[in-house]
Amino acid sequence: MRDLFCTTAFVQYCRALGGLLIAVVVLSGFTSGHALMQPTHFPGDNPAPFNDTLFTAYTQKIGESLTSIDMVPIEGGAVTFTTPDGEQTDEVASFWMSTTEITWEAYDIFAYQLDLSEAERIQNADATTRPSRPYEPPDYGFGHDGYAAMSITFKAAEKYVEWLSEKTGVSYRLATEAEWVHAALAGRTHDSVLSAGELDEVAWYEENASDKTHPVASKNPNAFGLYDMIGNVQEWVVGYDGKPVTRGGSYRDDASEVQLSERSKQTRKWNERDPQIPKSRWWLSDGPMVGFRLVRSLD
């Protein structure tokens, strides 16, 4: 009787163990298959991988140069801002934005064909996709390395992002007005007005700039990690109506104009001294206060 009991117990034990092994195998197969389904795409040349619920800051290298552009993730959401046609509310998808305005080091590579060999430059001498030589130093002697590229037309900014996208294999573009406002507000309400004390913390403007631009990221960033969103140079964006507009004000504007709601369209005065007819599509002869920064969609 005891032998029969032991045999029966052993059989039951084996059955239970077998069931457990089968469950482990099935579960292992499920998790392996699930792991293979996880996305493995990257947000740039050299950042960490991300999945559908996470995207991270990264640094975009530019070819073989030592120059790079830092990009930070901006969570999307609803943004309300004032336009000439009244108040507008847009839903903005998540995106990356460059932490600073594009600097001369990053722009010079494009403008002066520094990514090409000497032979390629000669062959490319008549190309119309790169800026023409400016009549005078476009940095106005304010400073070059570490300073925001300025005197840039909207068309030149568009061509730059096209060039960079082709150069890196990553799709970059200019921000929409809604994206720019969303990033600049960094959690504030759309009608917030910064006090003089707050402005001094984050912006170069008429009262503290000594009538010139200053190195990027030399003031405090906003809550999203973005520097110089207001002041220093105003930035080209694609307006709510699809037309070029600048946001944020510049070193030449007073406290009432360097605000989160500040927007300006190009006027004839920005190119008044340009002798070309038609005016240059690359440089603003009288627009030292205009630059831009990059955006990249999450999709």
Backbone hydrogen bonds in HBPLUS format (Angstrom, degrees):
<---DONOR---> <-ACCEPTOR-->    atom                        ^
c    i                          cat <-CA-CA->   ^        H-A-AA   ^      H-
h    n   atom  resd res      DA  || num        DHA   H-A  angle D-A-AA Bond
n    s   type  num  typ     dist DA aas  dist angle  dist       angle   num
A0005-PHE N   A0001-MET O   2.90 MM   4  6.25 155.9  1.96 148.7 155.5     1
A0006-CYS N   A0002-ARG O   2.97 MM   4  6.22 158.9  2.02 150.3 155.3     2
A0007-THR N   A0003-ASP O   2.89 MM   4  6.10 156.6  1.94 146.0 152.8     3
A0008-THR N   A0004-LEU O   2.88 MM   4  6.11 162.7  1.91 151.6 156.3     4
A0009-ALA N   A0005-PHE O   2.89 MM   4  6.07 162.1  1.92 149.0 154.2     5
A0010-PHE N   A0006-CYS O   2.87 MM   4  6.01 154.7  1.93 144.4 151.6     6
A0011-VAL N   A0007-THR O   2.99 MM   4  6.24 155.0  2.06 147.8 154.2     7
A0012-GLN N   A0008-THR O   3.00 MM   4  6.29 160.0  2.04 149.7 154.9     8
A0013-TYR N   A0009-ALA O   2.88 MM   4  6.10 154.9  1.94 147.4 154.7     9
A0014-CYS N   A0010-PHE O   2.94 MM   4  6.18 158.9  1.98 148.4 153.5    10
A0015-ARG N   A0011-VAL O   2.92 MM   4  6.20 156.6  1.97 148.8 155.4    11
A0016-ALA N   A0012-GLN O   2.92 MM   4  6.19 161.3  1.95 149.9 154.7    12
A0017-LEU N   A0013-TYR O   2.85 MM   4  6.08 160.4  1.89 150.9 156.9    13
A0018-GLY N   A0014-CYS O   2.79 MM   4  5.94 156.1  1.85 147.5 154.5    14
A0019-GLY N   A0015-ARG O   2.91 MM   4  6.17 155.0  1.97 147.8 154.3    15
A0020-LEU N   A0016-ALA O   2.99 MM   4  6.24 153.2  2.06 145.9 153.1    16
A0021-LEU N   A0017-LEU O   2.95 MM   4  6.23 158.7  1.99 150.5 155.8    17
A0022-ILE N   A0018-GLY O   2.98 MM   4  6.23 156.8  2.03 148.4 154.5    18
A0023-ALA N   A0019-GLY O   2.98 MM   4  6.22 156.1  2.04 145.2 151.7    19
A0024-VAL N   A0020-LEU O   2.94 MM   4  6.22 156.2  1.99 149.9 156.3    20
A0025-VAL N   A0021-LEU O   2.97 MM   4  6.20 161.1  2.01 149.8 154.5    21
A0026-VAL N   A0022-ILE O   2.90 MM   4  6.14 165.8  1.92 153.8 157.3    22
A0027-LEU N   A0023-ALA O   2.84 MM   4  5.96 167.1  1.86 150.8 155.1    23
A0028-SER N   A0024-VAL O   2.80 MM   4  5.89 154.8  1.86 145.8 153.6    24
A0029-GLY N   A0025-VAL O   2.91 MM   4  6.12 155.7  1.97 147.2 153.7    25
A0030-PHE N   A0026-VAL O   2.90 MM   4  6.21 150.5  1.99 147.4 155.9    26
A0031-THR N   A0027-LEU O   2.97 MM   4  6.24 168.9  1.98 155.2 157.0    27
A0032-SER N   A0028-SER O   2.96 MM   4  6.07 154.5  2.02 146.3 153.8    28
A0033-GLY N   A0029-GLY O   3.00 MM   4  6.10 162.9  2.03 143.8 148.5    29
A0034-HIS N   A0030-PHE O   2.82 MM   4  6.02 153.7  1.89 148.6 157.0    30
A0035-ALA N   A0031-THR O   2.87 MM   4  5.99 152.1  1.95 141.5 148.8    31
A0036-LEU N   A0032-SER O   3.07 MM   4  6.34 150.8  2.16 145.7 153.0    32
A0037-MET N   A0034-HIS O   3.06 MM   3  5.18 137.4  2.25  97.3 109.6    33
A0038-GLN N   A0035-ALA O   3.13 MM   3  5.42 158.5  2.18 107.2 113.7    34
A0054-LEU N   A0051-ASN O   3.26 MM   3  5.46 169.5  2.27 112.1 115.3    35
A0058-TYR N   A0071-MET O   2.99 MM  13  5.39 154.4  2.06 143.1 150.9    36
A0071-MET N   A0058-TYR O   2.80 MM  13  5.39 171.7  1.81 177.6 176.6    37
A0060-GLN N   A0069-ILE O   2.77 MM   9  5.03 171.0  1.77 151.8 149.0    38
A0069-ILE N   A0060-GLN O   2.85 MM   9  5.03 150.6  1.93 135.0 144.5    39
A0062-ILE N   A0067-THR O   3.24 MM   5  6.04 141.5  2.40 170.5 159.5    40
A0065-SER N   A0062-ILE O   3.18 MM   3  5.94 144.7  2.31 144.7 146.4    41
A0099-THR N   A0070-ASP O   2.94 MM  29  5.80 157.6  1.99 145.2 150.3    42
A0072-VAL N   A0097-MET O   2.96 MM  25  5.58 165.3  1.98 148.2 149.8    43
A0097-MET N   A0072-VAL O   2.98 MM  25  5.58 153.4  2.06 150.0 156.7    44
A0074-ILE N   A0095-PHE O   2.67 MM  21  5.37 157.5  1.72 169.4 174.9    45
A0095-PHE N   A0074-ILE O   3.09 MM  21  5.37 157.1  2.15 146.5 153.1    46
A0077-GLY N   A0092-VAL O   2.80 MM  15  5.19 139.5  1.96 136.1 149.4    47
A0092-VAL N   A0077-GLY O   2.80 MM  15  5.19 172.9  1.80 141.8 142.6    48
A0079-VAL N   A0090-ASP O   2.82 MM  11  5.46 157.8  1.86 160.6 168.2    49
A0090-ASP N   A0079-VAL O   2.89 MM  11  5.46 156.8  1.94 158.1 159.5    50
A0081-PHE N   A0088-GLN O   2.86 MM   7  5.51 158.5  1.91 158.1 163.6    51
A0088-GLN N   A0081-PHE O   2.83 MM   7  5.51 162.8  1.86 159.5 165.1    52
A0083-THR N   A0086-GLY O   2.92 MM   3  5.06 153.6  1.99 124.2 132.9    53
A0086-GLY N   A0083-THR O   2.88 MM   3  5.06 164.2  1.90 116.0 118.2    54
A0096-TRP N   A0296-ARG O   2.77 MM 200  5.00 169.4  1.78 154.6 158.3    55
A0296-ARG N   A0096-TRP O   2.89 MM 200  5.00 153.7  1.96 136.7 139.2    56
A0098-SER N   A0294-LEU O   3.06 MM 196  5.27 158.4  2.11 134.2 136.6    57
A0227-TYR N   A0099-THR O   2.83 MM 128  5.91 172.5  1.83 166.0 167.2    58
A0102-ILE N   A0292-PHE O   2.90 MM 190  6.13 165.6  1.92 157.3 160.5    59
A0149-ALA N   A0102-ILE O   2.83 MM  47  6.02 167.7  1.84 145.5 149.4    60
A0107-TYR N   A0103-THR O   2.97 MM   4  6.26 150.0  2.07 147.9 157.5    61
A0104-TRP N   A0147-TYR O   3.00 MM  43  6.20 147.3  2.11 169.2 171.1    62
A0108-ASP N   A0104-TRP O   2.66 MM   4  5.59 164.2  1.69 160.7 162.4    63
A0110-PHE N   A0107-TYR O   3.06 MM   3  5.44 124.9  2.38 108.2 120.6    64
A0111-ALA N   A0107-TYR O   2.86 MM   4  6.07 174.2  1.86 161.0 162.0    65
A0112-TYR N   A0108-ASP O   2.82 MM   4  5.51 167.1  1.84 145.7 149.2    66
A0114-LEU N   A0109-ILE O   2.98 MM   5  4.55 131.6  2.22 121.6 133.4    67
A0113-GLN N   A0110-PHE O   3.43 MM   3  5.23 168.4  2.45 101.0 103.7    68
A0116-LEU N   A0113-GLN O   3.12 MM   3  5.60 165.8  2.14 115.6 118.7    69
A0121-ARG N   A0117-SER O   2.90 MM   4  6.18 149.6  2.00 151.1 159.9    70
A0122-ILE N   A0118-GLU O   3.11 MM   4  6.38 156.6  2.16 147.4 152.5    71
A0123-GLN N   A0119-ALA O   3.05 MM   4  6.28 161.0  2.09 146.6 152.0    72
A0124-ASN N   A0120-GLU O   2.84 MM   4  5.91 135.9  2.04 137.6 150.1    73
A0125-ALA N   A0122-ILE O   3.28 MM   3  5.09 162.7  2.31 104.7 106.0    74
A0127-ALA N   A0124-ASN O   3.04 MM   3  5.30 165.3  2.06 115.1 118.7    75
A0140-TYR N   A0137-PRO O   3.10 MM   3  5.69 167.6  2.12 120.7 123.5    76
A0142-PHE N   A0139-ASP O   2.94 MM   3  5.91 166.8  1.96 133.8 135.2    77
A0147-TYR N   A0144-HIS O   2.93 MM   3  5.26 163.6  1.96 136.7 136.7    78
A0216-VAL N   A0146-GLY O   2.90 MM  70  6.19 153.1  1.98 162.7 167.0    79
A0284-LEU N   A0151-SER O   2.81 MM 133  4.71 156.1  1.87 127.0 131.0    80
A0152-ILE N   A0290-VAL O   3.47 MM 138  6.09 170.0  2.48 144.6 143.1    81
A0153-THR N   A0282-TRP O   3.29 MM 129  5.37 160.8  2.33 128.6 125.9    82
A0157-ALA N   A0153-THR O   3.04 MM   4  6.34 155.0  2.10 146.7 153.3    83
A0158-GLU N   A0154-PHE O   2.94 MM   4  6.25 156.1  2.00 150.3 156.9    84
A0159-LYS N   A0155-LYS O   2.92 MM   4  6.19 157.8  1.97 149.5 155.5    85
A0160-TYR N   A0156-ALA O   2.90 MM   4  6.09 147.9  2.00 144.3 153.3    86
A0161-VAL N   A0157-ALA O   3.16 MM   4  6.48 161.8  2.19 150.8 153.5    87
A0162-GLU N   A0158-GLU O   3.10 MM   4  6.37 150.3  2.20 144.8 153.4    88
A0163-TRP N   A0159-LYS O   2.90 MM   4  6.10 162.1  1.93 148.9 153.6    89
A0164-LEU N   A0160-TYR O   2.82 MM   4  6.09 166.6  1.84 158.2 161.5    90
A0165-SER N   A0161-VAL O   2.97 MM   4  5.97 154.4  2.04 137.8 144.8    91
A0166-GLU N   A0162-GLU O   3.07 MM   4  6.32 158.6  2.11 148.4 153.6    92
A0167-LYS N   A0163-TRP O   2.83 MM   4  6.01 152.4  1.91 148.6 157.6    93
A0168-THR N   A0164-LEU O   2.90 MM   4  5.99 153.9  1.97 150.8 155.5    94
A0169-GLY N   A0165-SER O   2.80 MM   4  5.45 141.0  1.96 139.9 149.7    95
A0173-ARG N   A0295-VAL O   2.96 MM 122  5.41 144.6  2.09 154.5 161.6    96
A0295-VAL N   A0173-ARG O   2.92 MM 122  5.41 140.4  2.08 158.5 161.5    97
A0238-VAL N   A0175-ALA O   2.90 MM  63  6.31 163.9  1.93 154.0 159.3    98
A0180-TRP N   A0176-THR O   2.93 MM   4  6.19 164.3  1.96 155.6 159.8    99
A0177-GLU N   A0238-VAL O   2.80 MM  61  5.65 134.7  2.00 159.6 146.9   100
A0181-VAL N   A0177-GLU O   2.96 MM   4  6.16 168.5  1.97 153.3 156.1   101
A0182-HIS N   A0178-ALA O   2.95 MM   4  6.06 164.3  1.98 148.4 153.3   102
A0183-ALA N   A0179-GLU O   2.91 MM   4  6.13 160.0  1.95 151.3 156.4   103
A0184-ALA N   A0180-TRP O   2.82 MM   4  6.01 155.9  1.88 151.7 159.2   104
A0185-LEU N   A0181-VAL O   2.83 MM   4  5.94 160.3  1.87 155.9 160.2   105
A0186-ALA N   A0182-HIS O   3.28 MM   4  6.41 155.0  2.35 140.5 146.4   106
A0188-ARG N   A0185-LEU O   2.92 MM   3  4.89 164.2  1.95 110.0 115.1   107
A0192-SER N   A0189-THR O   3.16 MM   3  5.64 162.1  2.19 124.4 123.6   108
A0199-LEU N   A0195-SER O   2.87 MM   4  6.12 159.4  1.91 154.7 160.9   109
A0200-ASP N   A0196-ALA O   3.03 MM   4  6.22 159.1  2.07 148.7 153.3   110
A0201-GLU N   A0198-GLU O   3.14 MM   3  5.27 133.6  2.36  98.6 111.0   111
A0202-VAL N   A0199-LEU O   3.08 MM   3  5.41 129.6  2.35 104.7 117.0   112
A0203-ALA N   A0199-LEU O   2.74 MM   4  5.30 154.3  1.81 168.2 166.3   113
A0220-ASN N   A0201-GLU O   2.95 MM  19  5.87 159.7  1.99 167.7 161.3   114
A0232-ASN N   A0204-TRP O   2.87 MM  28  4.94 156.8  1.93 139.1 140.7   115
A0208-ASN N   A0205-TYR O   2.97 MM   3  5.75 147.4  2.07 126.4 134.8   116
A0209-ALA N   A0205-TYR O   2.85 MM   4  5.29 141.9  1.99 168.2 167.7   117
A0206-GLU N   A0253-ASP O   2.79 MM  47  5.21 167.8  1.80 149.6 147.5   118
A0222-ASN N   A0226-LEU O   2.91 MM   4  5.45 153.7  1.98 139.4 144.5   119
A0225-GLY N   A0222-ASN O   2.94 MM   3  5.38 165.9  1.96 119.9 123.6   120
A0231-GLY N   A0248-GLY O   3.16 MM  17  6.13 154.4  2.22 128.2 133.5   121
A0251-TYR N   A0232-ASN O   2.96 MM  19  4.64 146.8  2.07 133.6 122.9   122
A0234-GLN N   A0289-MET O   2.74 MM  55  6.07 147.7  1.85 174.3 164.8   123
A0291-GLY N   A0234-GLN O   2.80 MM  57  5.99 169.8  1.81 171.7 174.5   124
A0235-GLU N   A0247-ARG O   3.08 MM  12  5.37 165.5  2.10 148.8 149.2   125
A0247-ARG N   A0235-GLU O   2.92 MM  12  5.37 144.0  2.05 135.0 143.9   126
A0236-TRP N   A0291-GLY O   3.00 MM  55  6.43 152.0  2.08 147.6 150.6   127
A0237-VAL N   A0245-VAL O   2.84 MM   8  5.64 151.0  1.92 169.0 176.6   128
A0245-VAL N   A0237-VAL O   3.18 MM   8  5.64 154.3  2.25 156.6 158.0   129
A0239-GLY N   A0243-LYS O   2.73 MM   4  5.07 148.9  1.83 141.2 147.0   130
A0242-GLY N   A0239-GLY O   2.80 MM   3  4.99 163.1  1.83 116.8 119.1   131
A0246-THR N   A0264-SER O   2.75 MM  18  5.15 174.1  1.75 161.4 163.4   132
A0264-SER N   A0246-THR O   2.89 MM  18  5.15 154.4  1.96 137.6 143.8   133
A0248-GLY N   A0262-GLU O   3.03 MM  14  5.19 151.1  2.12 138.6 137.8   134
A0253-ASP N   A0250-SER O   3.11 MM   3  5.54 166.4  2.13 116.0 120.3   135
A0257-GLU N   A0254-ASP O   2.93 MM   3  5.44 143.5  2.06 113.9 124.6   136
A0258-VAL N   A0254-ASP O   3.00 MM   4  6.23 143.3  2.14 156.1 167.4   137
A0262-GLU N   A0259-GLN O   3.10 MM   3  5.34 166.5  2.12 112.3 116.6   138
A0270-TRP N   A0267-THR O   3.11 MM   3  5.74 156.5  2.17 115.7 121.8   139
A0271-ASN N   A0268-ARG O   3.07 MM   3  5.72 160.6  2.11 118.5 124.1   140
A0286-ASP N   A0270-TRP O   2.78 MM  16  4.50 147.9  1.88 140.5 135.1   141
A0274-ASP N   A0271-ASN O   3.32 MM   3  5.50 155.6  2.38 106.0 113.1   142
A0287-GLY N   A0284-LEU O   3.23 MM   3  4.83 166.2  2.25 107.7 104.7   143
A0290-VAL N   A0287-GLY O   3.33 MM   3  5.90 158.0  2.38 125.3 123.3   144
